[in-house]
Every structure is written in C-alpha cells, then in structure tokens.
Amino acid sequence: MRLLFCLAAPLLVTGSPLSAECQDDGSVNSLFRCLGKIYFGAATEKAKIDTGKTGAIVKADFGQATNEYLMKWDQTEPSRNQFNLGPAGELVQFAFDNSKSIRGHTLVWGEALPQWVLNINDKATLTEVIQTHIKNVMVGPNGSWKGKIRAWDVVNEVIGDDGNLKNTHFYQVLGEEYIGIAFRAARQADPTAKLYINDYNLENTDFGQHKGMLKYVKKWLDEGIPIDGIGSQTHIKKDGANGLETALRELAEISNNLEVAVTELDVVGSDPPTYWKAVQACYHVPRCVGVTTWEVRDEPASNPIDTPNKALFKVNYDPKDAYYQIRDELINLKKSQL
C-alpha cells in the first residue's frame, strides 16, 4: 500500500491562494482542507476501526467520522429514558483522541425506531419524547459531547420521491410540526452544533426529493426553524454525480447562512471519474464544507442493499483507483493555486 496520510490546515476560501499555514501531509483530508474545505471523512463503526487496517486508514487519511448505525434511536434509547450511548461513544472518543471532527447521525428518522416509540399516538407525549431523546443524545454521557460534535443530522430522510413529507410515524402523530420540534430541541441542547437535514436523491435538480427540499427548507427557515445545513447523502451509480454541483449550489442558495455537505458518498462499482466528480462538486461550491464517504473499505454484504464494491478501499484495505484519482486531482488543484 502506498503511504497514506493525516490531519490538516485552516479553512480558506475556495479558489484563493493557499495559506502559508496550509499543512499538507499528502492525505486527502489535508489536501481538501488546504483547498478551503473543513474535512474529508468516512462513516464507520468502532468495531471496524479495531479490525484490520481500518483504524490506521482513518487516522492517516480522514479528518471526520460518522457512526453508521450506532447513533440511531433503537441503539441509543432502546427503552424510554434508558439511554445506551456507550457503543456510539466509542467512535466519538476515537475521533476526540485523534483530532477528528464528528458528525452525529442521526436523531430523528422514520426508521430504526424501537417499538415503544411507535406505540406513542399522543401528540404531547411524542413531543416530549423527541425533546428528551435529542437533549440526552446530543450532550452525550455526563455532558461530554456538548460543544464537541460539529454537526448533527437532526432529521433524516423526511422527503419522499414525490417531493412531499414522508408518512412516517412522527408525521402521522405530529404532522409537519415534528420538524420544528426536533430542530428547536437540538438548538437548545447544543447551541454550537451545526444542525442538518439529511436526505437521499438530492444530487440531481430533477429529483422529487431535491425539489421538495428546496420548498420545505425555505418555508421552515422563514418560520424560524434553526436549520444550519443540508446533507446530500449521494449514494450513486456511474455518472450519478454529473448534476451534483448544480444541485448543491441550489440548496446552498436557499439562505445566505446555509451550508451543505456530501454526507454518505459511495459509487456502485467505485467508478473513479464519478467519485472525483462528486468531490469536485463540493470543491466548486463555496458553502459545501466537506465530503464523507460511506464505509472505509468494501465490506462483505450483510443484506441485499449492501452492494459490494462501492468504497474507496478494497476488502484487503488497498486503495482503489478512485482513491488515487481523488488524491491526484486534489494535488493538481493545490499546485495550480501556488
């Protein structure tokens, strides 16, 4: 394996001359930061970090970490008011120990819910449950996460293919109001965190989710709901990133204070030009703060939706051509700004 990498430099304005303080150690993360972004990250779990070379790769080459599953409701609050933050906290602590940024994923999602939440049909009770869940998860064990997790996916996958809100349990009981309940509770729990709405099919302006996101986020911001960012998951196939730059620009332009991010990037077949096109899209959009890939390496498929061969690293931990294309293109961009 070729030499991998580490952390990096200060936030710059995209396209500006490189800062003298830019500390490029050769990693994708440091290159991306030198070019004006905040991080290049990966979604993983602590159990994977402790297996094989995954931990070394994350330490060397990524600047941000997202829990794939262990921060979801059925894991963090399996019984009412009985919080189990230890498993998710292992990755959080790994990130703290290695100076990585953390993305909290996710607080309110229509899936991965314990049955006790699904049994609540009273508006006041469900409102209180949402508020209590968000408060306790965001601050972490004994308040140890408050002010330290950069961004949270407050709500996840709320817009359907038709551009309307999905008919989740939260929507059935509370209607559209649950969005504001969640974001206001999150702002109160940790005023320093960036609060995101995260969804799929946002990478193309023709998709219903993208059109719905434009409509709803503008409406919610006008209502004073504290949304700081929009996350585009970006699970795509070959050539699936061709419209991403335009899509990200449109999302960012909803408000002057809104940031965007690519939050769960993978490409079926790990097509190098498509991977680079997605990273390049974020680079070209000034308020796109970073890219997170979904998984570090190809993992054996545990269910039918987990198609192998989508990550930047092979099962044997060797970097793929897509990894090298991203790295080499970023090196060329950096050289062009010297």
N, C-alpha and C positions, 0 to 999 in steps of 0.2 A: 504494500500500500504506500502511495506517496504520502509525504509529510502532510498532516492536517494542521489544525490551527488553534486560535484562541479569541480573546476579547477585543475591545477596540475603542475607538475615538469619539469625539464630541459630535453633537448634531449640527449639521451645516445646512445651507440652503442648496437644494438640488441645482446642479449646473454651475455653482460658484467655484472659484479657485479653491483648491484644497488647503485646509488649515495647516499651519506649521505644527499644530499639536496632533495631527492625524497620526495615529499609531497603527499602522498596517502591519499585522503579523502574518499576512498571507491567507488568513481564514476568510471564508465567505462572509461571516459576520463582520469582521473588521473592515473588509472592503466595502460592504454595504453601508456601514456607519461612516466611513471616510467619504462616501458619496452622498451623505446627507440623511441617511435613514437611522432609525433608532435600534433596530435589531434584525437579524435573520435567525429564525428559531425553528423549533421542532416540537411536535406533540409526541409524548411518550409516557411511560409509567416508570416508577422507581424500580419495579421488578425487572424491567427491561434494561434499565440503567445498570443494574447489578449483574446482567447476563452478558457474557462475551465481551465485545469491544464497544457496545453501545455507549457506555458511560464515558469512555475515552473520546469517542467521536463527539459527543455532546459537549464535553469540556473543551475540546480543541477547536470545534468548528461552528458551534451555535451560540447565540447570545441570549436566547429566550427559550422558555419551556412551558408547555401546556400539558396538563393532565388529560389523557384521552378520555377516561371514563370515571375516575375515582372521585371527582368533584360533583358528580350528578346526584340528584336528590335521593335516589334509592340507596346510594352509598353513604351519603353524608348525614341523612336523617331517616334511617330505616323505620324508626318508631317515633311517634310525636314527642318532641322535646328531648329525644335521646340522640345526641349528636356524636357521630363517629368520624372525626376529622383526621385521625392518625394516618390511615393509608394515603390519603391525598397529601397530607402534610409531609410525607417522606420526600416527595418530589419538590415540594416548596422549600424544604430545608436544604436539599441538594442544590437548588438554584441559589438560595441565600449563601451557602457555603462557597459556591463557585462564581459568585458575582454575575449571575444570570438574571434577566428580567423574567417575571412570571405573568402568565395570563390565566385568570380564573375562569374555568369552563365547566359547567355553566350553572346558573342559579335557578332560572325558571324555564322549563322545557316541557312540552306536552307529552314527552316520552320519559322512560326511565323513572317513573313515579312509583313510590310504594303504594300498596292498596289503601292504606289509611288516608292518604291524600285524596285518592279517587272516590272515597266514600263520603267526602265532605260536600254537601249540597247547599249549605247555608252561606250566604254572602259574607256576613260579618265574621264567621268562623274562618272561612278560607282567606279572607283579607288578613286576619291576624296571623294565620299560619304562614302565609307568604312573607309577611313582615318579619316574623320571628326567625324564619328559616334564613332569610337574606342577612339579617343582622348577625346571627351566630356564625354563619359560614364565612362571611366576608371578614370578620375580625379575627377568626381563627382561634385556636386553643389559647385561652387566657389572654386574648387580645394580641397575640404575637404576630398576626398577619396585617393588622391595620396599618395603613400608610406604607406598606412594603410591596403590595401586589399592584403592578402598574395599571392593569386593565382587567375588567370583568365582563364576560358575556352575560349580561343581566337577563336577557330573554333570548331564546334560541329557536330558530325555525318556526316562526309565528305566521309567516305569509305563505299561502298556498299557490299552486300553479296558476290559478285564475286571478291572482293579484289581491285577493281578499284575505282577511284573517282566518287562520285555520280554526276549525271547530274543535279545539282542544277542551279538556276538562275545565281549565281556567276560564276559557271563553264561554263555555256553556253556563257556568255559575255566575261569572262576574261581567261577561261581555268585554268590550274593548277596554273597560276601566282597569283591568288587571295589569295592563302595560304601565300605566301611570303609577299604580300601587307599587309595582316592582322597582321602577326606576327611582321613585322618591324614597323608598326604603333603602335602596342601595346608596343614594347620595347621603342620607343621614348616617348610614353605617360607616362609610369611609369617604369623607368629602374629597380626599386627594386622588382617589382612583378614577381612571377613565372608564365611563360606563357605556357599554356597547350593546347594540342589537346585532345578532349574528345570524346569517341565513345562507342557504344554497341557491344556485341559479341566479346569482347576481352578476355574473361575469359577462352578460350579454344584455344590451338595452332592449332587445325584443322579447325577453322572457317576462312572464307574468309576475314573478317574484320581484324582478327589478323595478317594473312599473309600479307595483304595489308599494315597494319600499320607498320610492320617491314620494308617492302620495301620502303615505302614513307618517313617515318621519317628519315631513314638513308640517303636517297637521299637528303632530304631537309636540314638536318644538314650539309651534305657535300657541299651544295650550300650556306651555311652561314645563313640560316634562323634560327632565335633565338628561338628555341623550348626548353623549360626547363623541360617539363613533359608530361606524357601521363596519361590520366584518363580513367580507365576502369569502365564504368557505373555499370555493374554487376547486371542487372535485371535477376534473375534466378529462376528456379524451384528446387524442392528437388534433391539433389545430383549434382546440377549445378555448385558447387564450386570445384569439385574434381580436375579439371585441372588448377585452378586459380593460384596456387603458381608457377607452371612451366611457365604459360603464363606471369605473372608479371615479373618473372626473365628474360625471353627472351626480353621483352620490355625494361626493365631497362638496359640490356646489350648492347643495340644499341649504347650507348655512356656512357663514364665514368661520365659524368656530368648530366645525365638524371635521374630525379626522376619519380616515379609512384605513383598513388593513386587509391583507390576504391572510386568512386565519387557518386554513386547513388544506393547503395545496397538495394535491397529488395528480399524477397524469397516468392514465392507463397505458401501459407499455413503456412508461418513463421516456417518452419521446423528447430528445434533447432540445430541439428548437421550440417545442411547446412549453417546456419548463422555463427556458430562457425568456420566452415571450411574456410569460406570467410575471417573472421577476422584473423584467424590463418595464412592464406596465406600471408596477409600483414605483420604480425609479423615476419614471417620467411624470408621475402625479405628485406634486409637491406635498400634499397633505396625506399621502399614503405613508404611514410610519414604519411599516415593516412587512415581512413575509414569514409565515410559519408553515412548514411542511407537515403533512400528516404522516406520522411514523418516521423513524430514522432510517430503517432498512426494511426490505421486504420481509414480511412475517408469514409463516405458514397460515393459510386461510382457515379461520375458525368458524366462519359462517359464509353463506353464499355471496354476501355483498362484499366480502373482503377479497377482492381480486388480487392475486399476487402480481408482482412486477409493476409497482406504482411509485415506489420511493426513490430516493437519490442514492441509496446504498444497497448492494446486493445482500442476499441471505448470508453470505460469507463475510460481510462487512466491507467488501471492496467498493470504492466509489464507482458509480456508473458514468457513462459518457455525459449524461445530463448534468451531473455534478460538475464535471470538468468544464462543460460549456458555460455554465453559470459563473464559475470561478474565473475562467479565462476572459469572458466578456466583461466582467467587473474590473479585472486588471486592466483591460484595454480602455475602459471608460476612465479609470483613475489616471492612467498615463495621459489621456487626452486633456486632462484638466491641469497637468503640471505646468 
